[in-house]
Amino acid sequence: MKGLYQWSEKVIKRATRLWDVRGGQMVRHTVHLLATPRVVEEARRHFNCPILEGMELENQGGAGTEFNHWEKRLLENEAMTGSHTQNRVFSRITLAIMEDSGWYRANYSMAENLQWGRGLGCDFVMKSCKFWIEQHRKMKPMLSPYCDSVRSVPLQLTCRQDQLAVAVCNLQKFPQELPAEYQYFDHIPGVAEENVSSYGGAVEIADYCPFSQEFSWHVGGEYQRSSYCRIQENQPATWRNYGAEQYGSGSVCLYQKSAFVMEQCTKRMTYPDWGSGCYKVSCSAQGLLIWVQNESFPCVRTGQVISVSIRMNSWVYSGQLICPACSDFCSHCPLPHEMPTVNNTKRIFLLSSELMGALVNSHSTPDWLPPLWLGLTSC
């Protein structure tokens, strides 16, 4: 049978969003939403938005992608979005449309955990990413799942939204100016004003919204390892482990308040790419513990800065890590008044002369990079 098929308005709804763009302007942004009963229920629950009309469909990508997949901007790593970028999962929303089709009965206990957008509310799901970024810019690193740092050298490392991989913001310059509807930045540090309109997220079908993406390291064009924290094979070689990281089944991505410094006698070096790293965490009666090698550091509150100083392989590693929310990883978290008062700094002192000032360096490729040497005198 040949012909043109048109969806029912009971299944696909059209809606218009007021869409914040560059220059303090607001435009009308048209979306199409799949509005079957279970999909509406699951979408509202996932985003914590009781007025959401349904689950938005992809509006870009051409035939085979447009209207055939979930909107990438809202469900980034859901398996039924229009492209695979990282950590694909089948969520309750996809199971809901299968059941609403009438052909399937869904076992929702088999749905995979989708962190992207979970509980972020109506502002996230119904407004532009410019609105979200500007509203949350004062709460860094809480721009998540979006970001606003240009991928450049040295890299500014972040965490994937589920905190299971080190990531890099995919904000980049395009060869031409982006459509006005997708220009989200009024200014970008280090970017000339006349070029700002050409910057956006690397994934077009995410409406050019910039977000943090998992990546991999290469040497001479050959793959070495990925940035996923829970694969032990991603553990960097000892002489390249500049942040005292630990990859493995119990590891997660944590933000670094400062770059780690390695010290040995009168030698001192640091790595230009920093901002996050993979570290082991565990749960205890006192709450969340961060492990750096064999030393544990208790997290008393979300956002707490922990100063780390540990000895490893004849070097002393010093740096600062930011505590995540205990509830992100532990089923039982003490109430604030139940938390012990702790000293989160464990210091190791070096018997050395005064260290020399930092030498500024940079790099131009995403391959392995030399550390910055801050003192070159051997013992």
C-alpha positions in Angstrom: 0.0 0.0 0.0 1.4 3.4 -1.0 0.4 6.8 0.2 1.1 9.6 2.7 0.6 8.8 6.3 -0.3 11.5 8.9 -0.1 10.9 12.6 -3.1 11.5 14.8 -3.1 14.6 16.9 -3.8 12.4 19.9 -0.4 10.7 19.4 1.8 13.6 18.3 1.2 17.1 19.7 2.7 20.3 18.4 3.7 23.0 20.9 5.5 26.3 20.8 8.2 27.2 23.3 9.4 30.6 24.3 13.1 30.2 23.5 15.9 32.4 25.0 18.6 33.2 22.5 21.6 35.6 22.2 21.2 39.3 22.9 18.4 38.9 25.4 16.0 38.0 22.7 13.2 35.4 22.8 11.9 33.5 19.8 9.2 30.9 19.2 10.5 27.4 19.0 8.2 24.7 17.6 8.4 21.2 18.9 6.5 17.9 18.4 5.9 15.6 21.3 4.8 12.0 21.5 1.8 12.2 23.8 0.6 8.7 24.4 -0.6 8.1 28.1 2.3 6.1 29.4 4.9 8.2 27.7 3.4 11.4 29.2 3.4 9.8 32.6 7.0 8.6 32.4 8.3 11.9 30.9 6.6 13.9 33.6 8.1 11.7 36.3 11.6 11.6 34.8 11.9 15.4 34.4 9.7 16.3 37.4 7.5 18.5 35.3 3.8 17.9 35.8 2.7 20.2 32.9 4.9 18.5 30.3 2.7 17.5 27.3 4.7 14.5 26.2 8.2 13.5 25.2 9.8 15.8 22.6 10.8 14.2 19.3 14.0 15.0 17.4 13.6 18.1 15.1 16.8 17.7 13.2 18.9 15.1 11.3 16.8 14.7 8.2 14.8 11.6 7.0 15.3 8.7 9.3 16.2 10.8 12.3 13.8 13.8 12.4 10.5 12.8 14.1 11.8 9.2 14.5 13.9 9.5 17.7 13.7 11.2 21.0 15.1 14.8 21.2 18.9 14.5 21.8 19.0 17.8 23.8 16.7 16.3 26.5 17.6 12.6 26.6 21.3 12.6 25.5 22.4 9.0 26.0 19.0 7.3 25.7 19.2 4.5 23.2 16.4 5.9 21.0 17.9 9.3 20.4 19.2 10.0 16.9 22.9 9.3 17.5 25.1 7.4 19.9 27.5 9.5 21.8 28.2 7.7 25.1 26.8 5.2 27.6 23.6 4.2 25.8 20.7 3.1 28.0 17.1 2.0 27.4 14.9 4.0 29.8 11.4 3.7 31.1 10.3 6.3 28.5 11.3 4.0 25.6 9.6 1.1 27.3 6.5 3.2 27.7 6.1 3.9 23.9 6.6 0.2 23.2 3.7 -0.6 25.6 1.6 2.2 24.3 1.9 0.8 20.8 -0.3 -2.1 21.9 2.2 -4.7 20.7 4.2 -5.1 23.8 3.9 -5.4 27.6 6.9 -3.7 29.2 8.8 -5.1 32.2 9.8 -1.7 33.7 12.1 -3.4 36.2 14.4 -4.1 33.2 14.7 -0.4 32.3 18.2 1.1 32.6 19.0 4.1 34.8 18.9 7.4 32.8 20.5 10.2 34.7 20.3 12.8 31.9 17.7 15.4 32.8 16.4 13.4 35.8 14.4 15.7 38.2 15.7 18.9 36.6 12.2 20.3 36.2 10.2 22.2 33.6 12.8 24.9 33.0 15.2 22.2 31.7 12.7 20.4 29.5 10.6 23.3 28.2 13.2 26.1 27.8 16.4 26.7 25.8 19.7 25.6 27.2 20.7 29.3 27.2 18.1 29.9 29.9 19.4 26.9 31.9 23.0 27.8 31.6 22.5 31.4 32.7 20.3 30.4 35.6 22.9 28.0 36.9 26.1 29.7 36.0 26.6 31.0 39.6 26.4 27.4 41.0 29.4 25.8 39.1 29.9 22.9 38.6 26.1 22.7 38.6 25.6 23.8 35.0 25.3 20.0 34.4 24.3 18.5 32.1 25.3 21.5 30.0 28.6 23.4 30.1 30.1 26.6 28.8 33.8 26.2 28.4 35.4 26.1 25.0 37.3 22.9 24.2 40.9 24.2 24.0 44.4 23.5 25.2 45.0 22.9 28.0 41.8 20.9 28.5 39.3 21.9 31.2 38.2 18.5 32.4 34.7 18.0 33.8 32.5 15.0 34.7 29.8 13.2 32.7 26.4 13.9 34.2 26.2 10.4 35.8 29.7 11.0 37.3 31.1 7.8 35.9 33.5 9.3 33.3 35.9 12.2 33.0 34.6 14.5 30.2 35.3 17.6 28.1 32.8 20.3 27.2 32.0 20.0 23.5 31.5 23.8 23.0 33.3 24.6 19.7 33.6 27.0 16.9 31.7 26.2 13.6 32.9 27.4 10.2 29.8 29.5 9.9 27.4 31.4 12.1 24.8 29.2 13.7 21.0 29.7 13.0 19.8 32.5 15.3 17.5 30.0 17.1 20.6 28.1 18.3 22.8 31.0 19.3 23.0 30.7 23.1 25.9 32.9 24.2 26.2 36.6 24.6 29.9 36.4 25.3 32.5 33.7 25.7 35.8 34.3 27.6 38.7 34.6 25.1 36.4 34.7 22.0 36.0 37.9 20.0 32.5 39.3 20.0 32.1 39.0 16.3 32.8 35.2 16.5 30.5 34.3 19.4 27.6 33.6 17.0 29.6 30.7 15.5 30.0 28.8 18.8 27.8 25.9 19.9 27.8 22.4 21.1 29.4 19.9 18.7 26.2 17.7 18.4 23.8 19.4 16.0 20.8 17.2 16.8 21.2 18.3 20.5 20.1 21.7 19.2 23.8 22.8 19.4 23.5 22.8 23.3 27.0 22.2 24.7 27.5 19.3 27.1 30.3 17.3 28.6 31.3 14.2 26.7 33.4 11.2 27.5 36.6 10.9 25.4 39.6 8.8 24.8 43.4 9.2 24.8 45.5 8.5 21.7 49.2 8.4 21.1 50.3 8.8 17.5 46.7 8.3 16.4 46.4 5.0 18.2 43.8 4.4 20.9 45.2 4.0 24.4 42.3 4.2 26.8 38.9 5.8 27.5 37.9 8.2 30.3 35.3 5.8 31.8 36.1 5.5 35.5 34.8 1.9 36.1 37.1 0.1 33.6 40.3 -0.9 35.4 42.1 -1.2 32.1 41.8 2.6 31.8 44.1 3.1 34.7 47.0 5.3 33.5 50.5 4.1 33.8 52.2 5.0 37.0 54.4 7.6 35.4 51.4 9.2 33.7 49.1 9.2 36.8 49.5 12.9 37.5 46.3 13.2 39.6 46.8 10.0 41.7 43.7 8.6 40.1 42.2 5.1 40.5 40.1 3.5 37.9 38.0 0.4 38.7 34.6 -0.9 39.7 34.2 1.4 42.7 35.5 4.6 41.0 33.6 7.7 40.0 34.4 11.1 38.5 35.2 13.8 41.0 35.8 17.5 40.4 39.2 18.9 41.4 39.4 22.3 43.0 43.1 22.6 42.0 45.5 20.8 39.8 47.5 18.0 41.6 51.2 18.7 42.1 53.8 15.9 42.3 56.8 16.6 44.4 60.1 14.7 44.9 63.0 16.2 46.7 63.5 19.5 44.8 61.5 18.4 41.8 57.9 19.6 41.3 55.6 19.0 38.4 52.0 19.3 37.5 49.8 18.4 34.5 48.2 21.2 32.4 44.9 19.3 31.8 42.9 19.2 35.0 39.5 19.8 36.5 38.3 16.3 37.3 39.6 12.7 37.7 38.6 9.2 38.6 38.7 8.1 42.3 37.4 5.3 44.3 34.5 6.0 46.7 32.8 3.9 49.4 29.9 4.2 51.9 30.3 3.9 55.6 28.2 4.6 58.7 29.7 8.1 58.7 28.7 8.7 55.0 30.7 8.9 51.8 34.4 8.2 51.8 36.8 9.3 49.0 39.9 7.1 48.6 43.1 8.3 47.1 45.3 5.3 46.9 45.1 3.8 50.4 44.0 6.9 52.2 40.4 7.6 53.0 38.9 11.1 53.3 35.3 11.5 54.7 32.9 13.9 53.0 30.9 15.8 55.6 28.8 17.9 53.1 28.2 18.3 49.4 30.7 20.7 47.9 33.2 20.3 50.7 36.8 20.8 49.5 39.2 18.0 50.6 42.9 18.7 50.6 44.9 15.6 49.7 48.5 14.9 50.3 49.7 11.3 49.8 52.9 9.5 49.0 53.0 7.2 46.0 55.9 5.7 44.1 58.5 7.9 45.9 56.5 11.1 44.9 54.1 13.2 47.1 50.9 14.1 45.4 49.0 17.1 46.6 45.7 18.5 45.4 42.1 19.3 46.2 38.9 17.3 45.5 35.3 18.4 45.8 32.9 16.2 47.6 29.8 15.0 45.6 26.4 14.5 47.3 26.5 11.4 49.5 23.1 10.4 48.2 24.5 10.1 44.6 26.4 7.0 45.6 25.1 5.8 49.1 21.7 4.5 50.2 22.3 5.7 53.7 23.6 9.2 54.4 23.8 10.7 57.9 21.9 13.9 58.6 24.0 17.0 58.9 23.9 17.0 62.8 25.1 13.3 62.8 28.2 14.0 60.8 31.5 14.0 62.8 33.9 16.9 62.8 36.9 15.8 60.8 40.2 17.2 59.6 40.2 16.4 55.9 43.8 17.2 55.3 46.5 14.5 55.7 49.8 16.1 55.1 53.1 14.6 54.2 56.1 17.0 54.5 59.0 17.0 52.2 62.6 17.7 53.3 63.5 19.9 50.4 64.7 23.4 49.5 62.3 26.1 48.4 60.6 25.1 45.2 61.0 27.2 42.0 58.1 29.1 40.4 55.9 27.5 37.8 56.9 27.4 34.1 54.0 28.2 31.9 53.5 25.6 29.1 50.7 24.5 26.8 50.0 21.8 24.2 48.3 21.6 20.9 47.1 18.0 20.6 44.8 15.8 22.6 47.5 13.1 22.8 49.7 12.4 25.8 51.2 15.6 27.1 54.3 16.4 29.1 53.8 17.6 32.6 54.8 21.1 33.6 58.1 21.0 35.5 58.3 23.4 38.3 61.8 22.5 39.5 64.5 20.5 37.7 67.2 19.9 40.4 67.6 16.3 41.3 68.3 15.0 44.8 
